[in-house]
Amino acid sequence: MGENGTMRGIYVHVPFCVRKCGYCDFYSVVDGEEARERFCGLLLQELEILLRSYPGEANVPADTVYFGGGTPSVLGPERLCRLLAGIRSRLPVAEGAEVTLEANPGTIRGEDFFRLREEGFTRVSLGVQSFLPATLEALGRIHSVDDVHAALENARKARFPSVGIDLIFGNPGQEETDWEADIDCAAAIHPDHLSAYALSPEPGTPIHGQIERGEISVPSDDAAARMYETARRALASAGYRHYEISNFAMPGMECRHNGKYWRREGYLGLGPSAHGLLFPGESAPLGMRTENPPSLPEYARRLDEGRLSWVEVEARSGEDAWKEFLIFGLRLEEGVSLAEGEKRYGPQPRNLLEAVDRLVASGSLVRDRERLRMPEAFWFVSNEALRRLA
Ligand code: SF4
């Protein structure tokens, strides 16, 4: 077992997309088949070097594997199955593990779902973003609304235990009624899991540039806050539990893998730009953060030299660990257990205790015996409160 008797997760960053969307700054490239094939070899090479450097890691079972990106589905089912089998042959993956694939509805065919399901994928997360063609176009997405319906139907036919979708609100030119229509469409197709993110065009992306130059406009902060409330209300009445600031699930369908980030449990991060949290024992008892370079050539160069691709490795102090525990854990509806924090990391540092007291006094956090949580009214502006703990 890993830290605190929990099993760990494995995150695989697949750094390919068919085309870059106008708002995105995740690391991905549009390289073709040759690069995709080479990446699969590199990823397993990375895992082998990691296990040679930290042999104890080979004994920690994983109960989640998550293929994110980028657009993992562009690898195609054969490569994805090969990667999963390669991971399983090098590390123990528990029976009943949650195995997620992020998929772009425009890059996955009906039979692909059956092949992936056969190999042990259990969960598919579709990057839908909107059900309105004009919004998809404004975001620079490659898929159509028909692709979304076909992907959903095929995932269900292939008997995926969990099918989720991602939506974005606060999009260029989006009216509040457009978002209401998106939420109605989402509720009508009954995904098991739904993530709703506010658009945040990163500096350097085309949409950010267009907003800066006044060529397009996005809804005001007040309108985006109302859109968030619309989603909360409509999805609650459709039976979803709003279990994390941006995530909704039917009961029991919460994402187990992302839960590891929020609860500060261990996970390996493989692939360019992937981050990890390892608990390698005495050398870093409170955890060690790892970070791969956001560059496929640099990642390949380091691995070809026979060394780990990490550009940053940082053992966490008690204060770091506490901050991470609070900042990620307070995103959850359940909040955090302060007794659990003390058990793991020792007494809470005084400066953090004072920052928490101030947030409790202002109403941004609520302390209920040994639990601390953020009231739902503050979730849309949670970053502001959480920044005070950083
Ligand atoms: S498909 Fe996803 S990762 Fe790729 S560019 Fe679009 S938003 Fe970014």
Boltz pocket constraint, residues with backbone or C-beta under 6 A from the ligand:
constraints:
  - pocket:
      binder: B
      contacts: [[A, 16], [A, 17], [A, 18], [A, 19], [A, 20], [A, 21], [A, 24], [A, 25], [A, 26], [A, 28], [A, 69], [A, 70], [A, 71], [A, 104], [A, 127]]
      max_distance: 6.0
